[in-house]
Amino acid sequence: ISITLYPTTPFTINNVPLVVDLTGTAAAADGYSMISCDVEEVSVKIEGNRSKVGTLSSENLVAYAVIPNITTAGTKNLSIAVKSTDGTEFTVKSISPSSVNVKVDKIKTVTLDVMADLTNVESIKGSIINEDAVVVTPATVDVTGPAQLVSQIKHASVAIESATEIGATAKLVSEKLTFCDSNGTTILVDDSSNLQYDLTQYTVDIPVQYTKEMDITYQL
């Protein structure tokens, strides 16, 4: 009797995975890629034939971002739609959340010089570090990432993390690489920045020169 009187029924399904795919869009043709998005799953309320929608689960549905004509980099607020993966028809009554913030940008690769950060390195009394002759090996690093971020980076810096005092020419090693802008300010980079570069050990050759105080004498 229930099926005869009420052939359709509303049904809520949670944890439907969200897909953001730029393939085949004008954005992809212009070289844009998705950098990040702030939604992974949605809840959807659907209505349809009771005997069909009643058997659906999150495994039978996919949520997707509706891709407009994207022509610039940045964060875009895109609407979300839902469809079945097996052809089952239904009416979408609501989606939560109903939109997603997607960051898009072009991907850029640059080769950066690697400089030494000697903030934690000091020479003993009677010696000085010849900073102009410091050599870092390898001297460059290839960095790939979002163009807006990569374009801000002017050089990489390898830091000696622990406080070190040297009294002679030294060879120190470090794996801590940071990135700096044109003013030498460190650019904060984390996993969400989507920067890719080889993790390696850097060798820093630090030459030391010696100083000596001498009395000055003169003869008239």
ABEGO torsion letter per residue (X at the ends): XAAAABABBBBBBBGBBBBBBABGBAAAAAGBBBABBABABBBBBBBBBAAAAAABBAAABBBBBBBBBBABBEBBBBBBBBBBAAGBBBBBABBOBABBBBBBBBBBBBBBBBBBBAAABBBBBGBBBBAAABBBOBABBBBBEBAAAAAABABBBBBBABBBBBABBBBBBBABBBBBBAAGBBBBBBAAAGBBBBBBBBBBBBBBBBBBBBBBBBBX
